[in-house]
Amino acid sequence: VKVGIVHYNMEVYGGAEHVGLNAIKGLHEVGHSIGLCATAYPRRERTLVRVGIDVEDCIDYFIHGRGNPEPDQLMSFLGIYQRVAYSYFPIKKLCREYEPDVLLVTQGVTIIPTEWIDRTYTYVHYPIDHELDHEHYMSSWFWRIYRKPMKFILQNLDQYKDTRLITNSEFTADVIRKLWNRDPHVIYPPCPLS
């Protein structure tokens, strides 16, 4: 099976990256072909040092998506919107050129091409719409304005909620059930023990 994996940023190393890298490694080890769409290729010398995982020989196809601006660049605060804009065209290119049988989204808000919704699995770490209701985004006029377009996108344009949903805990599954009226499958994330 050809699996297209979408992971926004392989340069950050946290829980989402453990999920993405372990998904690549695990799917490759059971014989699947992997195509990756990400802002950076997961190079052995970086992933081994940061998270102890090497997937460099597991990836059969790679498409480079556009990344975040550097923190000192003028528009760096628009990161959440860049992640949404980043996803659509690179995913279309991944689907057109690599022709995966299924897509697996392992990080972030992603606009899935309509024709791929039924073949997409999305690992939801936590629903972004719930995060946008956090007091941080309500604390000033700037953040209240900042969140409004994203709330619109999430309510009207974002089809990842219509994909097959996977999440990391029963707690997050309960939030998804309440917010989206969907019943995700819980797969606990890989946790390094050392």
Buried (B, 14 or more C-beta within 10 A) or exposed (E): EBBBBBBBBBBBBEEBBBBBBBBBBEBBEEEBBBBBBBBBBBEEEBBBEBBEBBBBEBBBBBBEBEBBBEEEEEEEEBBBBBBBEBBBBBBBBBBEEBEBEBBBBBBBBBBBBEEBBEBBBBBBBBBBBBEBEEEEBEEEEEBEEBBEEBBEBBEEEBBBBBBBBBBBBEEBBEBBEEBBEBEBEBBEBBEEEE
